[in-house]
Amino acid sequence: MLNYHRWLDRLQVLGRKNRTSSIYLISLMLVCFLLGAISFNLWLSFAPEATPNSVSGKRKLLQELDTQAQALASRNLALSIAENANKEMQQMFSRQLTEQKALEKELAFYRSVMVTDADVEGVAIHGVEMSQGVLPEQYQLRLILTQLQKRKMKVKARANVMLLGVQNDHPVELSLSKLVNNKLDFEFNYFQIMDTDFVLPAGFNLQRISVKVKVSASRGVKGGEIEQTFNVPELLMGEKELRVILEQNSQVKDNSQ
């Protein structure tokens, strides 16, 4: 009986020890869990943002790049539309100006054929056109003569074109016929166009062109002489303005290509 109570006491002591150990282990586990949760939250709070080398960082960079690419494409499209509109306006302006110049020439020509203010036997100096050639002293000259429509007969005429300028600080007159070694004789109805190329002597500064047309007397034609002087800078300026406009139009086309 004594042994039984002794064993019972030992079992009770062991049970109390086991309960204490279990409570201790459970408490330790709870403490570890709480410490782990707190540590994880702290790590999340102080953890650095995703680096570019990480998956999320790369994804973010790709999204930003896509957004910038779309914005750039939109701006390029708007710029292209504006450039095309500007190019079309310049081309339209160039065409209209060219057409206007052509119409003005045509209108003036027909007016000179129908009615002229300064003429001999219906023959008048319609105008002179001039442009610079390839060489520095080379020029192209166009002389346009007209005859009134009511004049049915052919007329014979001779043009004397004098080039007035300065050479070696002295006024000099040069005959175009001598420069080109050709007489400027005509026989025409209604209009006559003469084109010629000439090269000026070195050091000659051309300033004016004097055109004198002598109409020969014949049956039904009394004959006579008319003269008109043209300013060379003005002749070249008109040609230069049209050339500049055409060159600008050509540059716009090249840039668009």
ZIBEL-V276322 format. One record per residue. RES is the residue in one letter. OMEGA is omega in whole degrees, -180 to 180 (NA if undefined). Layout:
res;omega
RES;OMEGA
RES;OMEGA
//
This chain:
res;omega
M;178
L;179
N;-179
Y;-180
H;179
R;179
W;179
L;178
D;179
R;-180
L;179
Q;178
V;179
L;179
G;178
R;178
K;-179
N;179
R;179
T;179
S;-180
S;178
I;180
Y;-179
L;180
I;179
S;179
L;179
M;179
L;179
V;179
C;-180
F;179
L;178
L;179
G;180
A;179
I;179
S;-180
F;179
N;177
L;180
W;178
L;-178
S;-176
F;-178
A;179
P;177
E;-178
A;-180
T;180
P;-178
N;-180
S;-178
V;-180
S;178
G;178
K;180
R;179
K;178
L;179
L;178
Q;178
E;179
L;179
D;178
T;179
Q;179
A;178
Q;178
A;179
L;178
A;179
S;180
R;178
N;179
L;179
A;179
L;179
S;179
I;180
A;180
E;179
N;179
A;179
N;179
K;-180
E;179
M;179
Q;178
Q;179
M;178
F;180
S;179
R;-179
Q;180
L;178
T;179
E;179
Q;178
K;-180
A;179
L;178
E;178
K;-178
E;179
L;179
A;-180
F;-178
Y;175
R;-180
S;177
V;-177
M;-178
V;178
T;-177
D;-178
A;-177
D;173
V;-177
E;178
G;180
V;-179
A;173
I;-178
H;180
G;178
V;175
E;-175
M;177
S;-178
Q;-179
G;-178
V;-180
L;-177
P;-176
E;-178
Q;-179
Y;171
Q;-178
L;176
R;177
L;-177
I;176
L;178
T;178
Q;179
L;-177
Q;-177
K;177
R;-174
K;-173
M;173
K;178
V;175
K;-178
A;175
R;180
A;176
N;-177
V;180
M;178
L;-175
L;-179
G;-178
V;177
Q;-178
N;178
D;178
H;176
P;-177
V;174
E;179
L;178
S;179
L;180
S;179
K;179
L;-177
V;180
N;-179
N;177
K;-177
L;180
D;-177
F;168
E;-170
F;170
N;171
Y;178
F;177
Q;179
I;179
M;176
D;178
T;175
D;178
F;179
V;-179
L;175
P;180
A;178
G;-179
F;180
N;-177
L;-177
Q;-179
R;176
I;178
S;-179
V;177
K;-179
V;179
K;179
V;-178
S;177
A;178
S;-178
R;-180
G;-180
V;-179
K;-177
G;-180
G;-175
E;175
I;-178
E;179
Q;-179
T;-178
F;179
N;-175
V;179
P;179
E;178
L;-179
L;-179
M;178
G;178
E;-178
K;-180
E;179
L;-180
R;179
V;180
I;180
L;178
E;178
Q;178
N;179
S;179
Q;178
V;179
K;-179
D;-179
N;180
S;178
Q;NA
//
